[in-house]
Amino acid sequence: MFFSSLNYHNGHVSGTGTGRGSRRIWLVAHAKINDLGESVLTPSVRTIALMLLSLALAVPMFGKQRDTGFLDRTIVLQGTTYKYQVFVPEDWTTHEKWPVILFLHGSGERGEDGMDQTDVGIGTAIRSDRGHFHAIVVMPQCRKNSWWTQPPMDDMAMATLQAATKEFHGDPQRTYLTGISMGGYGSWHLAAKYPNTFAALVVVCGGVHPPDATLKMHPELVKFSPPDGPKAYAETAARVGKMPVWIFHGADDNIVPVAESQKMADAMKAVGAEVHYTEYPAVKHVSWDKAYDEPKLYPWLYSKTLANKPK
């Protein structure tokens, strides 16, 4: 009698078939009779059977491996589904808690594809040198014609942070906030709204009072923005508190006035916060490539925890 029939093709064994380029192997279970009159499979067939069983049992083990890199995620908020991205380091494991970085993109990456926000800012930095990012990086996407300071965009960003922290063993004591341009405005907004959530803040070419050109295009932002004047910066800093912050801006920024960052740096110093301020000479609006490439930024960032944050 025969045991089974398998196909041999390019060094691989598969199920029965007569496809072109395959060679059928008959595994004949030659039976022999022992002293009790029972038939026994030969050792070669038993070995093959055990090998096939081992392969079958190994499949679920491979299935348990977690994906890393840039991962697609969705979240539902108030009946609307939003796509976002989460970067997970290659050496990620469930056996430790991980720092978490929430990144808010600029106005040019708004949309619904859940992908564009990874192409500018911190996503580019990750692809350039993943070694800097021993952290979970959460990248939500703001909708067109919306602003991070507007609801429900700010709530959506926080919801993605909460979901990713739970899924990927994020450390609530080491949760950081960063943003560029419009996302820089959103970073000041969320830091003021949730001062006890973030251990440190990195703001790139952001501010508090939106540029006049932006307000002309989006007059609805007036009710979500503080009035222009010295009090706006002092009041924002008072709500943010002594959260450590590193501010970056291009000296020749033609989109967001560098004065926005200068005023916030002064206001944060006035409340006793640890402030690092970097202004790049002859750099216009795109200062984030230089900012996220600063070698001292990430050691500084990861050293901050809510436990050691000044009161």
N, C-alpha and C positions, 0 to 999 in steps of 0.2 A: 504494500500500500504506500501512497505518497503522503507526505506531511502537509505541504502547501506548495504553491508556485509563486515565485517572486520575479521581478524584472531587474536586470542589472544594466545600468546605463551611466556612462561616464563616472564610474566608480561609486554610484549610489544604488542602493537597493530600495525598490518601491513595491507597490501592490501589483496584482495580476494585470496583465495587459500585453498587447502585441504591437506596440508602437514601433515606428521606424527607428532603427538605431539601438534597439534594445535587444537583450538576449535573455531568454527565459532560463531560469535555473530551477531545476526540480530538486527540492530537498526531500530526499527519500528517507523515510523513517524505517530503515531496515530493522525488522523485528527479529529478536532472537528469543528463544525459549529458555527460561531458567529452570532450576531444579523443581520448582513448584508448578511448572507448566504455565507461567505467566509471561506475556510478551513485554519486553522492556525496550524503550527507545535507546538508540545508540548515543553515546556521549556527545557526538558532534551535533546532532539535532537538538539535544537538550541545551547545549551551550548557545546555539543560535536562538532558540526560543527565549532563553534568559536575557540575551542581548536585546532582542526586540522588546521584551517587557521593560527592561531598564530604560530604553529610549522613550517608551511611552510614559513612564513615570517621570522622566526628566522634563517633559514639556511644561507642566505646571510650574516647575521651579524657575524656568526661564521667564515665564509669564509674570512672576512676582517682582522682577527687577523694575525699578522705578526709572522713568525717563528723566533726563537732565537736559540742560540747555534752555532755549527759548520755548516755552510751552503755551499753547492756546488754552484760555480759560474763558468762561462766561459767568455772568452774575445777573440775577433778575432783581430789579429795584422798582417798586411801584408799578409793577406789571410790564416794565420794559426790560429787554435783554440787552446787556452791554458786553462786548467782547474786550478782553484785555490779555496782556502777556505777563508771564512770570519767568524770570531767569532763575534756574536752579544749577548750582555748581556741580561739576562732574563728581566731586568727592562727597556729595550730599549723603547723609545717613540719618536714620531716625534716632541714632544713639546720642545725639547732642542737639542742643538748641542753637538756632542760627540767627545771626544778625539779619535784620530786614530793612531794606531801603525802599521807600515809596518815591517814585519819580513822576513828576508832572511835566509833560511836554509843552511845547510852544503852540502858537495859533496855527502854524503851517501844517501841523500833523493831526488836526482835528478830523473826525470822520467816524465811520462805523465798521471799518474793515478789521479793526483790532490789531493792525500790523504797522501802520505808518509811524507810530510813536516809538518804534524800536530803531528807526533809521537815523535819528538825530539825537545828539546828546549822549546820555549814558549808555544807550544801546550800541552806539558806535564805539564808545570806550570799552565796553565789554568785549566786542568782537576784536578790538585791537590788542587787548591784553587781559585775558580772563583771570590772570593771576592776582589782579587787584581785588577781585570780587569773590571773597569768601563770605558770601551773603546771598540771601534771597532778595531779588530785585523785582518789585511789583510795578507794572507799567500800565495804568488804565488809559483810556482814550476819551477825551472830551468830544462831545458832539459838535457838528458844524453850527456856527452862529451862536455858540454858547461860550461861557467863560468859567474858569475854575472857581471863581468867587461866587458864582451863581448856583442856587439849588436847582436841580438835584445833583449837579456835577460834583460839588464838594462832598455830598453824602455818598455818591457812587464811588469816588476815590477812596474814601474811608472804608466802604464796604469791601472793595477789592483787597485792601490791606488786611482787613480782619479775616477774610476767607483764606488768603494765601498764608497768613501767619498760622492759622489753624491747620491747614493741609500740610505745610512743609516744616512744621516744628519751629516756627519763628520764636524769637526771644523778645517778649514785650519790654524787657529791660534795655534792649539794644535795638530800638526801632528808630530809623532816621528818615528825614524828609529832605528832598531836593527837587529843584525845578528850574527851568530855563525860560526866560522871556515871560510869556503869559503864565507859564508854570512857576516862574519866580514870584509873580503876584499871588498865584494860588498857594505857594509855599508859605508866604507871610500870612495869608488868610487862614490856612489850616493850623499853622503854628499858634496863632492868636486864639483860634477857636478851640483847639485841643492842646493846651500847653503842657499837660501832664502825660501826653502820649509819646512824644518824641524826645530822644536823648540828645539830639543835635540836629542842626539845620545847615544846609548848603544852598545858597541862593545865587543864581547866575543871571545877570542882567535883568533883575526883577525890580519890583518897587511896590508902592502902596497906592499912589494916585495914578490912574491910567493916563497915558499920553493923550493930549488933546485930539490927535487924529483918530485915536481909537474911540474916544467918547463921541466923536462926530459920526462914526460908522455904527456905533452901538450905544445910542443915548440911554438905553435901558440900564446900562452899567452904573449910571449915576447913583441909583438907589442901593447898589451893592458896594459902593466905594466911599471911602471917607472924603470929606471936602478937602480941597487943596489948602495947605497951610501947615505951619509947624506943629500944630496940635495933632494932626493926623499921624505923624511919625512917632511922636511921644506916646500917644495913646496905644498905638499898635505895639510898640516896644513894651509898654506896661503890661499888656495882656500876654505877650509872649513870655515875659519874665526873663530869668537868668539862663535861658537855654543857650548853650554854646552855639556860635554861628560863624560860618566862613562865607564871606560875601565876595563875589567876583563880578567885574564889569569892565567893558572896554572903554577906554578914555574917550574915544571918538564915536561912541554909539550914536547912530542916527535914527534909531527907532525908540528906544527907551532912554531917556536922559540919564547920564551917569550920576546926576545929582540925586536921583531916587535912592541909589545904593549908598551914596555918601551920607545922606540924611538918616537913613536907617542904621548905618554903622554908628553914627554919633548918638542916635537915640538909644541903641542897645548898650553902648558903653555907659550912657547916663544911668541906666537901671542896674548896672553892675554885672552885665553879662560878659562872658569871654568872647571877644570879637576878633576875628582875623579878616582883614580887608585887603584884597588884591585887585589892583587896577592896572590893566594892560595898556601901555602906551601905544598909540597909533592903531589900536584895534577897534573895529566898529561893533556891530551888533553880535556877530558870531564869536562870542568869547568862550562858549562852552567847550569847544575842542581843547583849548588850552587849560581851562579850569579842570575838566575831568582827567587831564593828563598830568596834573600836578602830583609828583611822587610822594609828597608829604601829606596829601589830602586824606588818603584812606587809612594810614596808621592813626592819624589824628581822629578821624571819624569813628573807627572801631574802638578807640580807647574810651569813648563816652558811654556812660550808662545812666539810666534814671536814678540808680542808687547813689551815684557820686555827683549828680547834678546839684549845683548850688541852690539853696532855698531863697 
